[in-house]
Amino acid sequence: MSERDLIEIDLASTSEPLSDLIHKPEPGAIREAGRLGRVINAGGYLFAAGIVLAAGILLTEVFLRYALNRPTIWAHETTTFLCGIAFLYGGLLCAARDSHIRVVLIYDQLGPRSRRMFDIVISAISALAAGFFAYAAWIMVTKSLYLPSGQFRLETSGSA
């Protein structure tokens, strides 16, 4: 990037430091994420490989279903699981890297103490929302594992 290009950057439109605009650092966990953040960052490649594996399974399923007329009973559930777990891990990875998308119109105008308070309130609201999602997921899981009579039965999608 030339000096002329740097001068033309509208610094008011970005909350990134100028040094990050010139030399983008290698993606990785932020210092505040600690050891857990580094482990999460390293595991990202495994979950990315899961998406590639899901694509391969889908291609195989299309071939088996339409070329050989022999669909499988596991492809749909497996790819749904692989992609779903990769999206969940992606949220965790973005949090560890502090690279999530955010609108900073108000946040950038605040001082350090106000930002800290905003961070605490936002984290508390996020934890509450996560609790609601976990509760809703638990209800869905129990409905898919048990009949209303209480008898154990695994629900399937019936994709084959």
N, C-alpha and C positions, 0 to 999 in steps of 0.2 A: 504494500500500500504506500503510495507516494505521499509526500508532505502536503501536496495540494489536495489530495483526497481526504487527508486527516483534517485539514482546515474546513472542508465542506461538510463534515459530519456535524449534524445538529445535536450537540451534547444534551440539550434540554429534552430531546425525544427518547433518551435511553437512560436507564438506571445502571447500566454496566459501566465499570471503570474504563477509561480510555485504553489502558494497557490490555484489557481483555478484547477490545476491538482490534487492536493491532496484532497481537499474538494470542490467538485463542488457546487457552490451556487444554491439555489432554483431559478428556472427560474422566472424572473420578469422584470419589466421595469427598465431601467437604471435611475440613478438619474437625468441625463440631460433631460430625457423625461418629467419630471414633473408630474403634476396632470393628464394631458391628457394621458401620457404614462401609468400611473397606471389604468386609465379607459380602455384604449385599452387592456392592459394585462388581466384585469378582464373579458372583453367581449370575450376573446378567446374561453372560454368554450362554449359559446352560439353558435359560428360558428362551433366549433368541433361537437356539437350536431346536427347541420344542415347537416353535412356530414353523420352522422349515420342515420338521418331521410331520406336523399336521398337514402341511401342503402336500407332502409326499403321500400321506395316507389318503387324502382326498383324491389325488390323481389316480392312485391305485384303485380306489373304490369306483371312480367313474369308469375306468377300464373294465373292472370285474362286472359292474352292473350292466353296462351298455354293450360291451364287446363280447363278453362271455355269458351274460345273463346269469351271473352268480354273485349277487350282492352279499355283503357281510352284515353281521348283526352288531358289530362293534365299532365300525368306522365313525359313524356320526357322534356317538358318545365320546369316543377317544379324542377326536379333533375338537369337540366343544370343550372338553376338560383341558386339553393342552393350551388352547387359545385363551380360555378363561383364566387359567392360572398364570399365563404369561402377562395378561393385562393387569391382574392384581399385583404381580411382582413388578411390573412396569411402574405402577404408582409408588411402590416402595423404593424402587431405584431412583425415581425422580426426586423423592424426598431426601434420599441419602446424598444425591448430587446437587441438591438445591437448584434443580433445573425445571421445576414445574412452571406451567404458564400461569401468570397472574397479572392482574390489572393493578398498576401501582400509582394510579392517578392521585389518590389521597395519601397512600402510604409514604410516597417519596416526599410529601410536604411536611411530614411529621418529624418531630425531634426524636432523639434516642429514647427518652423515657416513654413517650407516647407510642413509639414503635414497639417497645417492649410490652406495654399494656395491650396493644393490638395483637401482638404475637400470642400472648397468654389467652386472650378472649377467643381468638381464632382457633387456637389449639383445643380449648375446652369445647367449643362448638363442634369441631371436627371429631373429637372423642365421643361426644354425645351422639352424633350422626353415625359413627362407626358402631356404637352400641346398638342403635336401632337397626342398622343393617345386619349385624350379627344375630340379633333376635329374630328378625324376619327370615334370615337364612336358616336358622334352627327350625323354625316352624315348617319351612318348605322341605327341609331334609327329613323331618319326622313324618310328614305326609307322604313322602316318596318311599319311605322305608316300611311303613306300617299301614295296614288296612284300618278302617275305622273301628273294627272289632278288636284291634290290638295284635292281630296275627302279622308276623314278619313277612314282607314281600317287597322285593326290589322292583321299583318302577323302571320301565325302559321306554325309549322313545318310539319303538316300533318302526324304526327306519328301514329295515329290510323288508 
